[in-house]
Amino acid sequence: MGQEKSDKDMILPAIQQNRPALSWEMKIKKKLIVPACLGKFRPTVGQCCHQCTPNSLCKKIGPNSFLGFHNLLSVKETHTRYRGWLVRRVCCALFVSGCKVYASPVSNRLERVCQSNSVKEALSAEQKAPEGSDSRGQLSHLSPFLPLINTSISSGLLRFLSWVLLKMFSSVFGSIQVNLNHLPALHRASQEGPVLVYVYSHQSVVDCALISLVLFCHSLRVPYTVFPLHVTSSFIRSILQKVGVLVPPALTKEDAETDRLHAPVLTSLVRELLQEGQALSFGVASESGRGGQWLASIRQVIKEGSVPDVSLVPVGISYDCVPKSNTQVGLSSVLRWLCSLLWRRPEGIVRIDLAQPFSLKEMCESGRCRVVEWLPLQDLLLPVILNNRPDCVFGRRRMSWLLPSPHYASELKEPADPERDLSTAVILHLLFSAASCSAVMSTGLVSSLLLYRHHKGVSASALCRDVAWLTEELLFRNKDMGFRGSLKEVVRSSLSLLAPHLTIAAVPSRKDPFIVPRPSLAATLHLSLHAQIVTHSFILEAVGACVVSAMLCEVVCSGVSSRVRSDSVDGEQVSDDMKCDVLLCESELTERALQLSHLLPPGFLPPCQSSQSFALDAVDSLVRCGILIIEEIPRDFPVCDFLKRDNALSWTNSDDMCHSDSDCDMEEMELRSYKISHPSQCPEMLFFLCRMLAGPLRALCWTTTALDLIHTPLPEAEFMAQIQSYLCDTENTKKQHYESCSQEAAHTAVRSLIDLGVISEQRQRGGVFLGVGPLFQLSENRKKLHRFISQYLYN
């Protein structure tokens, strides 16, 4: 997609032709190209927030023309200073030797860390001795952190490992495409501006290696990278620590919270690295809050005045196939993985988008990032759930659990801390920005269609038509595509990559095969992982569709329709009920969308947008996509005829803040209604959008039901294991809805129930214990909660 250029490295390559051939032929000549109205420009992605960081947005990010892409794995003699037949055989080594490297010796970093006041206080408390005690005795307590503090960057070893990574990734991926649009801004910011901090959403163990390799190949400073997994081999750990990889001590979440030295040492290390001018890179995880402590340390260093400012760079990484990774990295596992590369065929494309850098100080100190409306989830939803109160409390859900202790304390027991809320807001900004600038891959398109629209199977020709339709819809929503080529090539490549999780049946009488997702846990989780980026793009429409579905169910169950919809009735069977003219009130649609928005996982809701504005946009999005039609109310005169209104020419005080110059007053806003559109594709589109949020909502319902069977309180790990086991047992019983029993869905559901007060969190000497809250000891209250959540669940 996009404008063709002479240099093939500067465009997205066509889908590779070395895929296993599928036994079907199609006569589809349509090209997946950017519509003509967009001209030679691709969708603009990666810009920083116009509301929270307008000064960073105003900085020129580079030329207006599209700069293209660079395939890291395509290294030619033109990328070196030399020419000739010998150069073409060793061009990769010559290219690596010509890249600029910023060496980083350790010098006296350990001494400076020990001189930090917070580390001194922690060491004194650990020794139970005055601060002036023997320094050698204090250093003995720092022994677990010494390898972390002594991490450095060796230029020779960094060049060698970069060459090794280029060779290894060429056996894993078909290509690694880097969007070049924001690289000029990064070069300028690295030379003139504050230190750069790269933040990405954690997906695989190779995320951090890809970012460091991209920066190295473009002669940018390689950052000190936080490694997300535990390294068991001392040999591998020593190599990683010489190329700037920070391997934190192997501590559990509870041990890190209780260790007095953990937070002070990390904060002091971050301070020293930033003062040295070193870049940083770490990943954040929405379900566990991983990476939040690094951002909290950076904010604390800026607040102290040790570092004036840093520039945050969200990084979007998109995979055709997400590499599998173990929870621990050992010498044997690395050797087995290297041996598997000998007979492995490269699969899929990786797309990397570096967003525009923005100032962390501007976001936090300008006052534009507002957190005054943040409230506990209990205050937002419990009055509606238990008391059936018609009106809602306007505010944003507080997610302080994204910051681990000691930066986090339960908002149910302690008053709100604006600084903690501000750090949480920055994390949400980074999660949303990383997802927004990520490109949609072809496997994501096909996975979302097979999961949410054609879960019972689809023919190849119909799938091709839907891929073309969905591509245009995503381009309309300013999402970039990570592929190009003919429609047949794109669908064929996607089905080849997803083949282990699909059943492709070829009928002898026809050349058009039938494709069905495999009804297994592994297949559904794999497809749902790829489909998340599409759900993120359609989150407004998905929330609005679930609200419309809930209100239609109430209409059907109230007896207006001739049939009653139950769990056994399929969506196609009730499509005839949607042909009746049912008016839906705008105020009720907005209130329910507001309630549902509080249950969304982190990273889906735009961080600087109010929940009420999001709910209004969700209703408007259904009008744009043709599901809802505004009902015209009969009037004696048109709404736009302002002169015929009563008191139309009455004067008001211009200083009155309650006065609005809008043509429509509040009474008319309350009278606005909508009705369902009648085109034949409307029910199918509505059900497609509803299924996008069915997974997390169903996990919430099943977790609420599981509380009746679990004897609490239990340690957090054991409680999570029993919840996960119940979700899997329920899925095995129903033989469907496998996406609702993933580990991520279980963690998100439990976290939402903790914020609601359904599950109580008790910190004891043995760790964190979870149990049923006092208010929900009554089964009646749990039934009310189950009813509230299940109303948005599409069956």
C-alpha positions, 0 to 999 in steps of 0.5 A, a space after each residue: 500500500 502507498 506510493 511506489 518508489 524506485 528503491 524497494 527497501 523504502 516501501 512495504 514489500 509484497 507478501 512473500 511467495 515462499 509460503 506453502 501453497 494452498 489448494 485453491 484458485 481465485 480470480 480476484 484482481 483487486 489491489 489493496 491500495 490506499 484510496 485515491 483520495 489519500 493520494 501519495 500520503 499514508 495515514 498519519 500515525 505516531 503524533 503526540 497528544 494535542 491536548 496534553 503536549 501541544 508544545 511537543 506536537 508543534 515541533 516539526 516532525 520532518 518533511 510532509 512527504 512520506 519517507 517510506 520504510 527500511 527493511 533491516 534484513 535487506 543489507 546491500 553494498 549500497 549501505 556501505 562505503 565500499 563496492 565490489 563483488 567481495 563487498 557484496 558477500 560481507 556487506 552485513 559485517 561492513 554495514 555493522 562496522 560502519 554504524 555509529 556506537 555510543 560507548 558507555 563505560 561504568 566509571 564510578 557509577 556504583 559509588 554514586 549510587 551508594 552516595 544517594 540519600 535514599 539508598 543510604 537510608 535504606 541500607 541503614 534501615 537494613 543494617 539497623 545501624 547508624 548511617 556512619 557505619 562501615 561502608 563495606 558492610 553496607 555494600 554487602 547488602 547491595 550484592 544482588 544489585 551489583 550486576 545491574 548497577 555495573 551494566 555497561 555498553 561495549 562498542 565491539 561486543 555491541 557490533 558483534 551481537 547486532 550482526 548476530 541478530 541480523 543473521 538470526 532474525 533473517 531466519 525468523 522473519 521475512 522482513 523487519 520494516 521500520 517506518 522512517 517518518 519520525 526518525 529525523 525528529 529522533 535524530 534531532 531530539 537526541 542531539 538537541 533535546 533531553 534524554 530519549 526514553 523508549 516505551 513499548 507494549 510488551 508482547 514478546 521477548 524479542 521486543 527489546 532486541 528489535 528496538 535496540 537493533 533498529 536504533 543501532 542500524 540508524 546510528 541512534 544511541 542504543 538505550 539501556 534496555 530493561 529485560 522482562 524475563 529472568 535469566 538463569 544462565 550467568 554466562 548469558 547474563 554477563 554478555 547481556 550486561 555488557 551491551 546495556 541490557 538491565 537484568 533486575 534481580 529475580 524477585 517476585 512481586 511481593 518480594 520487590 514490594 517488601 525489599 527496602 533496597 529495591 525501589 531506592 536502588 532502581 531510582 538511584 540507578 535511573 538517576 545516574 543513567 539519565 545524568 550520564 545522558 544514556 537513553 532508556 527502553 522498557 516495556 509496559 504491560 496493562 494486565 500486570 502493571 509491569 514497567 510502571 516502577 521505571 516510569 515512576 522512578 523517572 518522574 521522581 528524578 525529574 521532580 527532584 530536579 536531578 534531571 530537567 526533563 526526558 522525551 518519551 517515545 512510544 514504540 509500536 511493534 506489529 507481528 504477523 506471527 508473535 514469537 513464542 518465549 519462555 518465562 526464563 532464559 537459560 543456556 539450554 533454551 537458547 541453544 535449542 532455539 538457535 538449533 531450530 533456526 537451521 531448518 526453520 523457514 522465515 515467516 511473516 513481517 515485523 513492522 516497527 513504528 517509532 512515534 513522535 517524542 514528547 516532553 514528560 515534564 510538559 505533560 506532568 507540570 503544565 496542568 493539561 493532563 487532568 486527573 481531578 475527575 478520577 474516582 474509584 470504580 466503586 463510586 462510579 458503578 456500585 450505585 448503579 449496580 446495587 441501587 439501580 440508580 438511573 443517573 451516573 457519576 461522571 468521572 474516570 476510573 482510577 487504575 492505581 494498580 498500574 504502579 506497584 508498591 511502594 508507589 501504589 497504595 490501595 485507593 480504597 484505604 488511603 486518600 487519592 494521591 494526585 502524583 500517583 494518578 498523574 504517573 498512572 495517566 502517563 502509563 495509560 497515555 503510553 499504552 494507548 499511544 503504542 497501540 495507536 501507532 502500531 500498524 494492522 497486519 494481515 493476520 490481524 484482519 483475518 483473525 478478527 473476521 474469523 473470530 467476530 464475523 465468521 466464527 462458524 466458517 466462511 468461504 475464501 471469496 467471502 473472506 476476501 471481500 470482507 478483508 477489502 472492506 475491513 481494510 478501508 474501514 481501518 484506513 478511514 479510522 487513520 490506522 496504517 496497514 503493515 502489508 501490501 500486494 494483491 488481495 489474493 496474495 494477502 489472504 493467501 499469506 494470512 491463511 498460510 501463517 494461521 494454518 495451524 489454527 484453522 481448518 481449511 476444507 476443499 470441496 471437489 465440486 468447487 474451487 472455493 474452500 471453506 475456512 473454519 477456526 479450530 474449536 480449541 483453546 490454543 487456536 482461539 487464543 492465538 487468533 484473539 491475540 492478533 485481533 486485539 489491534 482491530 478491537 482497539 481501532 473499533 473500540 468506540 463502535 464496539 462499546 456503542 454496539 454492546 449498549 444497543 444490543 443491551 437495550 434491544 434485549 430489554 425491548 425483546 424481553 419486555 414483550 414488545 417482540 413476538 419472540 423472547 431472546 434467550 442464550 440458546 437463540 442465535 443472533 441470526 435468528 433474532 435479526 427479524 426482531 430488529 426490523 421493528 422501529 424501536 426508538 432508543 433515547 440518546 440520554 440512556 444510550 450515553 449513560 450505558 456507554 458511560 457505564 460500560 467504558 469503566 469496565 474496559 481494560 487499560 489502554 483502550 480508552 483515550 487517556 485524556 478524553 473524559 468518559 462522558 465525551 467517550 460515551 457521546 462519541 460511541 453513540 455518534 460512531 454508530 450513526 457514522 457507520 450506519 447502524 443508528 439513524 437519528 429520528 426526526 421529531 415532527 415540529 411546526 418549524 425547522 430546528 434551524 429556524 432560530 427566529 421562530 423560537 420563543 424568546 429567541 432574541 432574549 439577551 443574556 449576560 456574556 459573563 454567565 458561564 452556564 449560558 450556551 450559544 448552541 442552537 439546541 438547548 438541553 430539552 431538545 438534546 433530551 428529546 433526541 432519539 435513534 432507531 435501528 437502520 434497516 439495511 440487510 447488513 446492519 444486524 451482521 455489523 452490529 453482532 460483529 462489533 458486539 463480539 469484540 468485547 464479548 471475551 473480557 465481559 464473559 470473563 467478568 461474568 464467569 469470575 463473578 460466578 466462580 466466587 460462589 465456589 471458592 473458599 476465601 481468603 486465599 493467597 493471591 497466586 492460589 486465588 488466581 490459579 483457582 479462577 483460571 481453573 474455573 474459567 477453563 472448566 467452564 469453557 470445556 463444558 460449553 465447548 466455546 468462548 475460549 478467548 474468555 479463559 486466557 490468563 490475561 482475561 483472568 487477571 483483568 477480570 480479577 483486577 476489575 472486581 478488586 476495584 469494584 470491592 467485590 474482591 477484598 485485598 488484604 496485605 498480611 505478613 505472608 503476602 497478599 490475600 484475596 477474598 470476597 468483600 463484605 458487601 458482596 457476601 450476599 448472593 443477591 448482590 453478586 446476582 445483581 452484579 452478574 446481571 449488570 455485566 451480562 446485559 452488555 454480553 452478546 450471546 
